[in-house]
């Protein structure tokens, strides 16, 4: 083949090869590139039915539906029997079960013991996409309505509308209590970053709160800060108690699932991570990238939740978590038994003749502190892993206050 023939062949074959390569690259990229889903269709501005979003976001819906597999709700009393004594005189002493998750909120709230329903309509505030609608409909009267007055109007569990803007799918806050708490801290909620929102949408519910006296409006006690000591200082300054323990005579405050507060200033939060990074890790379905909507322990999805940052291997990671949680459980049980001992000693001293009232009241104050720091840990999911150092410090503080209460109670009756 002479040079002219070679040139002609090249003129024909080279363009063909280039086109073939370009086509191969195009189709490979198209079929293998991971894309993140944006808005897929028009959803009504106040669409509370998450099933209505499924037509546009079927992969997310399938992920959300996987939460239905979590059917167990064992009683906390089985592994923490001291809680019965600690919660005496309060609704939690009648029943306190592990939560089954977001998809079961309506079913589970309607099944709770009647002693737990005294808070009224407010019980539903973190349980349904329909709550903002109810708040708009009834205004401040919503918080004063009874449980039975509103239960038939609320049928949808936690879902899409709680966290997402239907028009843009961007994260947003929908609960007034969190918005007001952030504003009290001087934060402009319109300038929150997406990474901040990936924790704050969770903080709409995974926080401690209280019912304001009189109005029963839900509020967050964050004006002094979000840590256990700062929140108790806030309550003390307000002279606020939720109930009086029938045996100890102490005015007590009840913390609730303080995951967000505990997570703040932890190792992971300080490194820039958000709740969703561990509990809703990015995953790939086909060529679509989405944040998992299976809300669970990161250990159940450790490859996506942990190994993207940690290179120590899954066995090491699991062992590390189990070690921390074991230490917390052991210390928590010591604190629980110490608080029960304080309650028992206070009961004896209150019944004793010629008791030193000043010392008795001081012992009751020590009990209030001890129970608060213990309960702040007990009600927070994760057995301390959200912030191991702070958790163990709170439990140590609880034990110290409980021992002081026991000593003062005995001295008060001359024992």
Secondary structure, 3 states (H helix, E strand, C coil): CCHHHHHHHHHHHHHHHHHHHHHHHHHHHHHHCCEECCCCCCCCCCCCCHHHHCCCCHHHHHHHHHHHHCCCCCEHHHCCCCHHHHCCCCHHHCCCECCCCHHHHHHHHHHCCHHHCCCHHHHHCCCCCCHHHHHHHHCCHHHHCCHHHHHHHCCCCCCHHHCECCCCCCECCCCHHHHHHHHHCCCCHHHCCHHHHHHHHHHCCCCCCEECCCCCCEECCCCCCCCHHHHHHHHHHCCCCCEECCCCCCEECCCCCCHHHHHCCCHHHHCCCCHHHHHCCEEEECCEEEECCCCCCHHHHHHHHCCCCCCCCHHHHHHHHHHHHHHHHHHHHHHHHHHHHHHHHHHHHHHCCCCCHHHHHHHHHHHHHHHHHHHHHHCCCCCCCCCHHHHHHHHHHHHHHHHHHHHHHHHHCCC
